[in-house]
Amino acid sequence: SNATLPHFEHSCVMCDVAAYGGGGLGGTSRFGSGSSGSSGAGQFGSGTVSGPAAQPGPPGSQFVLSNSAAIRAEIHRFESVHPNIYAIYDLIERIDDLALQNQIREHVISIEDSFVNSQEWTLSRSVPELKVGIVGNLSSGKSALVHRYLTGTYVQEESPEGGRFKKEMVVDGQSYLLLIRDEGGPPELQFAAWVDAVVFVFSLEDEISFQTVYNYFLRLSSYRNTAEVPMVLVGTQDAISATNPRVIDDARARKLSNDLKRCTYYETCSTYGLNVERVFQDVAQKVVALRKKQQLAIGPCKSLPNSPSHTSVPAAAIPSVHINQVRLASPDL
């Protein structure tokens, strides 16, 4: 049973974070929208979150503000549907016939995936996305890290299946749709093709979780050129206690961060929020900076004035990260 996980009631009309996918989330800990009346599944609600919205800026900032409105509308749309999907997962758990239970669950997962990924249900490509993958073993504290960032609260349990979540994020005055994928296992080809950046997580009191990070890095490297994937390394303090002392010292952690192509290293504590916000802000900044660098390398558009790529919108009003987003984005999962 997962009833030990908290259920957060919905407390606002349009929040800026929601679950955006599943495929295997049924009957387990899920970061839900928080508006479902069902509490048996242990959903992590988003109704208590109120993240930063795009602020009015200089002339031409209407584009940024329109992105913010579109992103919040997208998240609100997911919040309106996901509680019903979660309620179905809860009902499935009451079926005694396990074979029938699994068959129905697979059908619901298929429906959920279609809802998440089909063209009718996804945002226009005019809204820039940041796709961040979170990897680590079940002792790493990665799910607690994501939960703390999304809800501002601490939950100790890890989710074996991981999860997928949406949140609005503002970087350099631009509003983005942040997609977070908490991976339930090692990074696979589909994960590697999807991510814009990766956060590797280990627990400072767990040697195996520390060793797992480099193994996961090597696996990711076999699928993707890691030079084009911004990375952050996180050591979590959550499980450190008198009976579980720290076993990974700072020197070993920093050597690992150097081995992971000199990525930034943070120690975090999800119980009281140490550096949690900084991790996600940093990785988002890295993605945006890389896109700007790649856009400069590509150079200005060479198409003719009457070609389909031209619009009536002045180039100065459209940030380079937006122009580059369509080219860089991997197919939705």
N, C-alpha and C positions, 0 to 999 in steps of 0.2 A: 504494500500500500504506500502511496505517496502523500497521504493526507497530512503528514507532518510538515510539509512545506506550506508556507503562508499563502493566503489568498488576499489580494489587495482590492478593495472596492474601487470602482471608477469614481473619480472626483472632479473631472473637468469635461467640458464638451469636446474640446479638440486638443489632444495631447501631442507631444512630439516624439513619441517612441511607441513601437508596437512590434509584435512578432510578425515576421514576413514570410515564414515558410515552415516547413516541417519535414514531412517525409520521415515518419518514425517518431514523431513527438507524442503520439497518443499514449495516454496512460502514464506518462512520466513527467518529471518536472519541466514546466514550460514557462517561458516568459510570455504571458498572454496579455490581452488588452485590459484585463481587470474589470470588465463590465459584465461578465457572466455571473449568473446567480449560483452556478455550480462551484463547489469548493473541494470536491473529492479528488481532483487531479493535481492539486498543488500548483496552480498557475501563478507565475510571477507577474504581478500587475504593473501597468504603466501609468495608471491614473494619478499616481502621486508625483510624477515627474513633471517638471516644468523647466525645460532647457532653454538656452538662449535662442532668440529669434533674430532674424536679420534686422538690423537697425537702419533707419534712414541715413543715406549717405549723400555724396555730392551729386551734381546733375548726371543723369544717365543711370542712377541706381534703381530705377523702376524695374529693371531686369532682375536685380537681386531680390527685390521685394516680391515680384511675381513668382519667382522660384520658391520663396518661403511659403507663399499661399498654396502653391501646387503641392509642395511636399507635405504640408499639414493636412491638406485635403486627402492625399494618398494614405497617410497614416490613419486618419479618421475613418476612411473607407475600410481599411483592414480591421480596425477596432470594431466596426459594425458587424463583421462577418465571423471573425475568428472565435468569439465566444460560443457561437453555435457549433462550430467544428469541434471545439474542446468539449462541449456538452455531449456530442455524439461519442467522442472517445470515452468519456466517463460512463456512458450507458453501455458501451461495448464491454467494459470491464465486468458488468453484471451478468454476461452471458456465460452459462456453465460449459457449453460445448466449445472447447478451446480451438478446434479446427474451424468452426464457424466464426468464432471471435476473430481469428487471424485473417480469415477471408474478408470479413467486413472491414477490418482495420485497413487492409491493403487497398480496398476500394476507396475508403475515405482519404487515405494518403494520396491516392491518385487524383481524387477530386481537389484536394488541398494544393497539390503541386500545380494542377492546371489553373487553379484560381490565382496562384502566386505568379506563374510564369507566362500565361497566355497573353497574346497581344491585347486582348480586350481588357485585361486586368492590370496591365503594367503602365508605368508613367511614360509620358512622352520623352523622347531622348533630349528634348530641350532642357530637361532638368538634370544637372550634373550629379553623378553618384560617386561615392567613395566606398570601395569594397574591401573590408578589412577582415582577414581570417585570424582566428584565435586557436592556437594549437598547444597541446600539452597532455600529459596523461591524467588519469582520474585523481591522482594525489597532488596535482599541480596547483589547484585553487583557481583555475581559469574560469569556471562557471561562476564562482563567487565574485571574481573580478568584474565580469560582464554584468552580473546582477547588481553589484554596487554602483557601477557606472550608470546603468539604466534607471535604477529605482532609488539610489541613495541609501539603501539598507543592506544589511549583511545576512546572507543565508549560507550555512555551512555545507549543505549537500551539493555534490557534484552531479551533473546530468550526464549519464553515459552516452546518450544520443546527441548531446550538444543542443544547438538551436540556432535559429536565424532571426535577426531583429532589425528594426528600422528606427532611426533617430535623426532628427534634424540637427545639423552642425553648421556653424558659421566659421569660415576660414578666410582671413584677409578680406572681410566685408562681403564675402560671397556665401550664399546659403546653399548647402549641399544636402543630399539625402544619403546619410551614412548607413550602409548595410553591414551588419556585423554577423559573421558566421562562426559560431563556436563549434569547432569540429569535434565529433565524438571519438575519432580515432586518428591514426596517422594521416598526413596529407596525401591524397590520391591525385590522379591526373586531372580530374574534373575540378577539384579544389584549386590546384595549381594554376589552371587556365583561368579561373574565375577571379582570383584575388588581385587587388591593387597593392596590398601590403599585408604583412604577416606579423602577429605578435606571438612570440614564443614564451611560454609560461612554465615555471618550475617552482617547487616549494623549497624554501631555504632549509627545511628540516628533513628533506627526503632526497637521498642520494639517487635513487632510481629515476625520479622525475627530472633530476638534473641531467643524468646521462641520456634520458629520452630526448631532450631538446636537440642535442647534436645529431642523434639518429634521425629525428624528424627533419632537421635541416638538410641532411644528406639525401633523404628521400625527396624532399622538395626540389633539391638541386638536380635530381635525375629527370625531373619533368619540366623544369623551367630555368632559364638563365636568372640566377638570383641577383645579378647586378641590376636588373630592371625591376626588382621588388623591394621597396623599402621595408626595413625590419626593425623591430624593437624587442629587446629581451627583458623579461620581467621575473624577478624573484619575489615570491609572496611570503609574507611573515605570518599569515593567519594561523597556521597550525603550530607555531613555536610556543612551547610551554615548558614547565619544569620537567615534565616527563618526555617531551619531544624537543630537545635542545637543537639549536642551529648546528647544521653539519656542513653547510656550504659557506665558506668565508668570502669576503669581498674580493680577494685576489683571484680566487677560482672563478667567481662569477664574471669578473671583468675580463679574464682570459677567454672565457667562453664567448663573451660579446665581441671580442676581437676576432675570434675564430669564425664567428658569424658575420663576416665581412665588415667588421668594426661597427656593428650596430649599437644604438644607444641602449644603455642598461638602466633600469629602474628597480628599486625595491618598493614594494607596495604592501599595504595592509588594508584589506577590504573591510575589516571589522570597524575601522574608524576613518577610512577613506584616504589614507596616505598615498599620494602620487597617482591615484586612480584616474582622476580627470586628466592629469598631465600625460599619461600614457596615450590616451586616445587623441588628445589634442596634438601631441607630437607626431604620431603616426599619420594623422590627417594632413598636417603641415608638410610632412615628407612627400606624400603622394602629390599634393598640389605643386610643390616645388619641382618635383620630377617632371610633371606634365608641362610646366612652364618651360623647363629646360629643353624638353623634347620638342615643344612647339617652336622654340627659337631655332632649333637645329633644322626643322622642316622648312622654315621660312614662310613668307607671305603666299597667299593663294594665287596661283597663276592662271585660273580659269578665265574665260572670256566674260564680258559684262552680261551677256544674255544667257549664260549657262545656268543650270538649275541650282548651283551652289551659291549663287548670289541672292541676297535678299535686300529689301529696302531699309533694313535696320543698319544704322551706322556701325562700322567696325569698332569704334571706340566704346560703344555701349555694350559690347559683348566680350567678356573676359576670355583670354586665350585658353584657360582651362576648359571653358565651355566648348570652344571650337574643337579642341583636341579630344573631348570626351567621346565623341562618336567613334573616332578612329581607334581609341585605346580600349574601349569597353569590350570585354569578352561576352559571348552569348550568355544570356541569363540561364541559371540552372533551373 
